[in-house]
Every structure is written in structure tokens, then in C-alpha cells.
Amino acid sequence: MNKIIKRTLQTLTAVAIVSGTYFGRGHDDFPPLYSHKTGDSYGANVAIYTKIESGASINGLNLSIITNNYGQINGLNAGIRKNNFSEINGVSIQLANYSKDNSSVNGLEIGVVNAGNANIKNFNRLKECADLNGVAVGVINSHQSLDGLQIGIWNETRNNAGLIMNVDYQK
């Protein structure tokens, strides 16, 4: 009986990966190296590089080394680097979570760096950051507005409405 359950779960996982990676995609992609999302996708997207166009969404798991998000991610986003230009609802676990103005993270953001690109180059300037509605855990956390909690060594926010737990606070 355990073997049947195990094989069923493996089959469902394979179906989820195939449906998430191959559906809702553009014509110029080459999964699993490059996944270009132009429509809604459900399941698990697995690629080295994923680009999500404006109006497109990944609903489920996005497992990609590099993700450029212009659309929406609903679920779990995991990898090395994420560039967020739009919206993430759920959990984003990355080594580096980079965000731009007018983007938002609603949920949990975990990474060494959770900030905008400008903040990594110059820690004294706050610009090009996402709004955070939830929790950010990292060494460096920088957000445009905070409705939730930042936990880290160096935290920064322009519109402080939440709780910050850190060693060095800069506003």
C-alpha cells in the first residue's frame, strides 16, 4: 500500500511540474532553461531562468534560479535571485529578493538581502523598494512601506507602520 501511495505522489508531482512549466508560456521559451510566462500557470514551474510578463501569473510553486516577475506569483517562490516588479502573494525564499517601486510582497520574504537594487549599492538611499505586508527575515531588509515585521541586522523602511527587530535601525 505504501508503494502505491508513493508512486501516486510521484506521479502527481510530475504532472504538477509539467503543467506548471509548460502551460501559460510564451513561444520563445525553452524549459527547463528558460521559462517565459505570458498567461496563467498552475502547478510547479521549474526553470533556471523564469520571466513572468505583466498580466501573467504563476499559481503554485516557482522554482527558478533567477526570476523576473512583472506579473504575479501566488504561492511559493524559491531560488537564488528574484527581481520583483509587481506582486508576490505567499512565500518568497531567495538568496537575494530585489524589488522595484510599485511592487509588493504579501506574506513571508526570506533571504540574505530583501531590498531594492539601489540599496545594495548605496545603503544611505532608500528607493526602488517593495511594499511589505507580512514578514521579512534577512540580514538586510529594506522596504518602501511596512505593514508587518522585519527581522534582520540592518533594516530600513520609508513608511514605518510595523515592527522592526534589528541591531541597527536607519530611517
Sequence and secondary structure as in RCSB ss.txt:
>XXXX:A:sequence
MNKIIKRTLQTLTAVAIVSGTYFGRGHDDFPPLYSHKTGDSYGANVAIYTKIESGASINGLNLSIITNNYGQING
LNAGIRKNNFSEINGVSIQLANYSKDNSSVNGLEIGVVNAGNANIKNFNRLKECADLNGVAVGVINSHQSLDGLQ
IGIWNETRNNAGLIMNVDYQK
>XXXX:A:secstr
 HHHHHHHHHHHHHHHHHHHHHSSB SS BTTTEEEE SEEEEEEEEEEEEE TT EEEEEEEEEEEEESSEEEE
EEESSEEEESSEEEEEEE SEEEE TT EEEEEEESSEEEEHHHHH TT   S  EEEEEEESSEEEEEEESSEE
ESSEEEEEEE SEEE SEEE 
